Amino acid sequence: MAAASTDTARNAATAPNAFATARPVASLWAATVAGRPAFAPLPGDRTADVVVIGGGYTGLSTARYLAKAGLVPIVLEAGRIGGGGSGRNGGVVSGKFRLGFRDIANAHGIETARYMHDLGVEAIEHVATLIEAYDIQGADYRPTGSLRCAHNEVSFAALRTEADWLRNALGDDAISVLSAEEVAAEIGAKGFVGGMLNTHGGVVHPLAFVLGLAAGLVRDGVAVHEATPVLRFRREDSGVLVETPSGTVRARQVVIATDAYSDLTGATAKVRTSVIPFRSAMIATAPLTGTAGEKLLPTGRSYTETRRMMRWFRKAGDRLLYGGRGAFGKDDSDAAFAALQTAMVQQFPELADVPVTHRWSGLVAMTLDSLPHLGRLDDRVVYCMGFNGSGVALASGIGRHVADLVTGGRPTLGLVTDTPLKAIPFYGLREPAVRVVAGWYQFLDAIGR
Ligand SMILES: Cc1cc2nc3c(=O)[nH]c(=O)nc-3n(C[C@H](O)[C@H](O)[C@H](O)COP(=O)(O)OP(=O)(O)OC[C@H]3O[C@@H](n4cnc5c(N)ncnc54)[C@H](O)[C@@H]3O)c2cc1C
C-alpha cells in the first residue's frame, strides 16, 4: 500500500493538476500503521458474561472495564477492528460534544453543562491512560490542543463570547482568544479573522490507537473476534443467545456499540433508526517539503473553522490532512474528494501542486439532540452510541460508564444518560433531508452568513 501511494505521488507530482492523476484509495492510517494484528473469527460456540457488538473505541473500552470488574466479555466485530469510525477518523482528541456547553447550560442549567464539560476533560485525560496501560506507542499521542479559526467577524464575535463564557462560567482556563495575526502565525496562512485556542486535547494515530486497545485486551485474556457479524440475538432462559456465521455465544447481557454502522445486520435494528449516518471524508498530501513544510501548521495542533459545513486540518508527520463533508449516499465520490482538495488549496495556496496521496471516508452517527447516549433497551441489552463525529476521546473514555451500567450501577453522565436515544422522525427520508440541510448550510457559508 505504501509503495503504491508513493508511485501515485511521484506520477501526480509531474502532472499539471495533481488530483487528476492521483487515484489513492486507502487511508493514511492503514498505510502507516506499524503491523496489524489479526483477530480470528469466533471459532464455534462459546459462553461469556457479556457480548459486546462492535470493535471500535466504545466496544473495546467497554470490554476493558467489564474485565476489570471481574466479568468475561467477548467482543464481536463484523469487519476488522477499527473498520468503523475508530480506525478511519481524523485522530483529533477533543472533549467537545456537538452540542455546545453554553447551549447545554441554556437548555438544562449550568450544573449539567459543568458536568458534561468535566466529562469531556476526563475523557481526554483517559486517552493517555489507555495508551500507557497498553503501551500503544504507535498511537503517537500529542497533547497539542486545538484552534478554532473564525472565517468572518460575526463568527469571531461568537467565538469571543464563547471563550469568555467558558472561562467565567465553567472556569476553563485552557481557553484563550487569538487575533488574526496570531492565527496566521499558528497556521502559516492568512484568511481567518481570529480564533479560539483550547490547550486541552491533541492528536493521535487513530488506527494504531484502536488496534493497540484490541491487542492489549487480548494480552489480558479478553476474547476479541473480527469477521464475526452478529446476525441476531434473542432472549433465552436468564440471558441471551447471540448468533454469528461462525458460532453462537450464550451470555447474560449484550452491549450494542455500533455507532454509525448500526445497519449492517438486523441485530441492531432497534437502535438503527436513532442515528443518521453522515459521511465524513479526508485527504492527505504527500510529505511537505521546502517552504510549505516549514510554514504550514507549525504548532502541530488540530484546526477547525467556523463555517457551518466545517472543514478541519492537521499535520500527521510531514503531511497535511484536510477533512470535511463526504459524498451523500452509500459510496465515496471523486467530486466530494475534489471539493475538499479545492477548499484545501484555497486555504493553503502552497499546496496547489502538492499531490494528494490518500483519501478516504467513513460514517459519523448524528443524533436528534447532537449528543451520544448510553442507556438500556431492556434488562439484557445496553446501548452506547451517537458520537456525532467526536468520539476519539469520548467513546474511548465511556467504557467505564458502560461497564458500570452493565454491572448494575447507575452512571450519571448528564444528558448522555439522563435522556434516552430517540428515534429520528421520518427516518426513511433521512438521505434527502441531509442533502437539503447541507445544501442550505453551504449556501449560507457561501454568502458569508
Ligand atoms: C472520517 C471521520 C473523521 C472523524 N474524525 C474524528 C476526529 O478527528 N475526532 C473525533 O473525536 N472523532 C472523529 N470521528 C468520529 C469517531 O471516529 C467516532 O465517533 C468513533 O470512532 C466512534 O467509535 P465507536 O466505537 O462508537 O464506533 P465505530 O468505531 O464506528 O465502531 C462500530 C463498529 O461496529 C461494528 N458493527 C456494526 N454492526 C455490527 C454487527 N451486527 N456485528 C458486529 N459488529 C458490528 C462495525 O463494523 C464497526 O467497526 C470521525 C469519524 C469519521 C468517519
The ligand as a Gaussian input file, in Angstrom:
#p B3LYP/6-31G(d) Opt

LIG

0 1
 C      -13.830000      10.481000       8.543000
 C      -14.081000      10.605000      10.033000
 C      -13.349000      11.531000      10.759000
 C      -13.561000      11.637000      12.137000
 N      -12.741000      12.447000      12.849000
 C      -12.834000      12.475000      14.195000
 C      -11.895000      13.193000      14.955000
 O      -10.933000      13.745000      14.421000
 N      -12.063000      13.235000      16.307000
 C      -13.095000      12.584000      16.927000
 O      -13.218000      12.675000      18.158000
 N      -13.963000      11.819000      16.231000
 C      -13.852000      11.743000      14.888000
 N      -14.699000      10.941000      14.171000
 C      -15.727000      10.164000      14.907000
 C      -15.151000       8.932000      15.589000
 O      -14.393000       8.190000      14.679000
 C      -16.300000       8.082000      16.141000
 O      -17.101000       8.895000      16.985000
 C      -15.820000       6.889000      16.950000
 O      -14.893000       6.139000      16.217000
 C      -16.998000       6.015000      17.370000
 O      -16.485000       4.836000      17.942000
 P      -17.431000       3.598000      18.160000
 O      -16.622000       2.527000      18.771000
 O      -18.635000       4.041000      18.911000
 O      -17.945000       3.197000      16.711000
 P      -17.132000       2.550000      15.483000
 O      -15.680000       2.751000      15.586000
 O      -17.793000       3.030000      14.235000
 O      -17.364000       1.017000      15.666000
 C      -18.604000       0.395000      15.435000
 C      -18.280000      -0.993000      14.918000
 O      -19.448000      -1.797000      14.990000
 C      -19.303000      -2.795000      14.006000
 N      -20.594000      -3.446000      13.798000
 C      -21.739000      -2.908000      13.313000
 N      -22.721000      -3.828000      13.288000
 C      -22.199000      -4.982000      13.761000
 C      -22.724000      -6.288000      13.964000
 N      -24.005000      -6.602000      13.694000
 N      -21.907000      -7.253000      14.477000
 C      -20.622000      -6.953000      14.788000
 N      -20.069000      -5.722000      14.603000
 C      -20.850000      -4.750000      14.100000
 C      -18.810000      -2.021000      12.806000
 O      -18.187000      -2.864000      11.856000
 C      -17.843000      -1.037000      13.465000
 O      -16.499000      -1.468000      13.398000
 C      -14.559000      10.830000      12.779000
 C      -15.299000       9.905000      12.041000
 C      -15.059000       9.783000      10.687000
 C      -15.852000       8.760000       9.921000

